[in-house]
């Protein structure tokens, strides 16, 4: 869908600023390996967070309670 290197795709947006990149990264860091189905590559210098698929149970992961 996004080619061999999704990070280089012009169709994928970047996080708007460093503060929000760090906020999202901390939520992702709080996830166990068993909750991540695939993906989630990150590059702080480009504020890039790759597509990620997660497995959750009962809304207990921090990333599920952002809003």
C-alpha positions as YAML, in Angstrom:
chain: A
units: angstrom
residues:
- id: 1
  name: UNK
  ca: [0.00, 0.00, 0.00]
- id: 2
  name: UNK
  ca: [2.78, 2.45, 0.92]
- id: 3
  name: UNK
  ca: [5.60, 0.67, -0.92]
- id: 4
  name: UNK
  ca: [8.71, -1.08, 0.31]
- id: 5
  name: UNK
  ca: [9.66, 1.82, 2.61]
- id: 6
  name: UNK
  ca: [6.47, 3.34, 4.09]
- id: 7
  name: UNK
  ca: [8.55, 5.95, 5.92]
- id: 8
  name: UNK
  ca: [9.44, 7.49, 2.55]
- id: 9
  name: UNK
  ca: [5.81, 7.69, 1.39]
- id: 10
  name: UNK
  ca: [4.41, 11.17, 0.85]
- id: 11
  name: UNK
  ca: [0.98, 9.74, 1.79]
- id: 12
  name: UNK
  ca: [1.88, 9.23, 5.45]
- id: 13
  name: UNK
  ca: [1.74, 12.29, 7.69]
- id: 14
  name: UNK
  ca: [4.16, 13.17, 10.49]
- id: 15
  name: UNK
  ca: [3.36, 14.09, 14.08]
- id: 16
  name: UNK
  ca: [2.79, 17.85, 14.27]
- id: 17
  name: UNK
  ca: [5.50, 18.67, 16.85]
- id: 18
  name: UNK
  ca: [8.15, 17.17, 19.14]
- id: 19
  name: UNK
  ca: [5.98, 17.44, 22.26]
- id: 20
  name: UNK
  ca: [3.24, 15.30, 20.72]
- id: 21
  name: UNK
  ca: [5.76, 12.86, 19.25]
- id: 22
  name: UNK
  ca: [7.12, 12.28, 22.77]
- id: 23
  name: UNK
  ca: [3.61, 11.97, 24.24]
- id: 24
  name: UNK
  ca: [2.59, 9.32, 21.71]
- id: 25
  name: UNK
  ca: [5.93, 7.51, 22.05]
- id: 26
  name: UNK
  ca: [5.51, 7.25, 25.83]
- id: 27
  name: UNK
  ca: [2.08, 5.70, 25.39]
- id: 28
  name: UNK
  ca: [3.52, 3.21, 22.92]
- id: 29
  name: UNK
  ca: [6.45, 2.43, 25.24]
- id: 30
  name: UNK
  ca: [3.93, 1.42, 27.90]
- id: 31
  name: UNK
  ca: [2.65, -1.42, 25.74]
- id: 32
  name: UNK
  ca: [3.90, -4.98, 26.13]
- id: 33
  name: UNK
  ca: [5.22, -6.92, 23.15]
- id: 34
  name: UNK
  ca: [2.13, -9.14, 23.27]
- id: 35
  name: UNK
  ca: [-0.09, -6.09, 22.65]
- id: 36
  name: UNK
  ca: [1.66, -5.14, 19.40]
- id: 37
  name: UNK
  ca: [0.56, -7.15, 16.37]
- id: 38
  name: UNK
  ca: [2.97, -5.40, 13.99]
- id: 39
  name: UNK
  ca: [4.57, -2.07, 13.14]
- id: 40
  name: UNK
  ca: [5.24, 1.04, 15.17]
- id: 41
  name: UNK
  ca: [8.58, 2.10, 13.73]
- id: 42
  name: UNK
  ca: [9.60, 5.54, 15.01]
- id: 43
  name: UNK
  ca: [12.04, 8.24, 13.95]
- id: 44
  name: UNK
  ca: [12.16, 11.28, 16.25]
- id: 45
  name: UNK
  ca: [14.25, 13.33, 13.82]
- id: 46
  name: UNK
  ca: [11.38, 13.19, 11.30]
- id: 47
  name: UNK
  ca: [8.57, 12.88, 13.88]
- id: 48
  name: UNK
  ca: [7.56, 9.70, 12.07]
- id: 49
  name: UNK
  ca: [5.52, 6.93, 13.68]
- id: 50
  name: UNK
  ca: [4.80, 4.03, 11.37]
- id: 51
  name: UNK
  ca: [1.50, 2.28, 11.02]
- id: 52
  name: UNK
  ca: [0.89, 0.02, 13.99]
- id: 53
  name: UNK
  ca: [-1.69, -2.60, 14.83]
- id: 54
  name: UNK
  ca: [-2.35, -3.28, 18.50]
- id: 55
  name: UNK
  ca: [-4.24, -5.90, 20.48]
- id: 56
  name: UNK
  ca: [-6.06, -4.69, 23.60]
- id: 57
  name: UNK
  ca: [-8.35, -6.11, 26.23]
- id: 58
  name: UNK
  ca: [-10.96, -4.11, 28.10]
- id: 59
  name: UNK
  ca: [-9.50, -0.66, 27.41]
- id: 60
  name: UNK
  ca: [-6.64, -0.93, 29.90]
- id: 61
  name: UNK
  ca: [-3.75, 0.29, 27.74]
- id: 62
  name: UNK
  ca: [-2.73, 3.94, 28.24]
- id: 63
  name: UNK
  ca: [-2.99, 4.60, 24.50]
- id: 64
  name: UNK
  ca: [-6.70, 3.73, 24.69]
- id: 65
  name: UNK
  ca: [-7.53, 6.37, 27.29]
- id: 66
  name: UNK
  ca: [-6.09, 9.48, 25.66]
- id: 67
  name: UNK
  ca: [-9.38, 11.28, 25.27]
...
